[in-house]
Amino acid sequence: GEATDARARASKIHDPTPATAAAEARLGATIRDTIALREAYPELKASQQFVNLQRTISDLEDQIAASREIYNGNVAVYRNLIQQVPSNWVARQFSFHDRTMFAAPDLQGRLA
């Protein structure tokens, strides 16, 4: 379905670029739309499987947010190293370039 296609597109992008953020935003929107079904179908709200799905999605989002924080922390250290003497000499010699922080929409709190 649509969620599977969005997940497949997001998982194929490994470089934190605007395309990655856009793919994750599409995936997040698809997930939110799926979760919004519970409003249209109250019997889903009572379904233990649906509750488990919501909990799993929330846990995965927490893990993704933590991974994004780690990545951004490493980018900050890298940026400092390529600008400070003497490591900036090595960075210039081997053409190390600046890296982009990874920013994606925060989906926390939208699944409850």
Secondary structure, DSSP 8 states (H G I E B T S, - for coil): -HHHHHHHHHHH--S-SHHHHHHHHHHHHHHHHHHHHHHH-HHHHT-HHHHHHHHHHHHHHHHHHHHHHHHHHHHHHHHHHHHSTTHHHHHHHTT------------TTS--
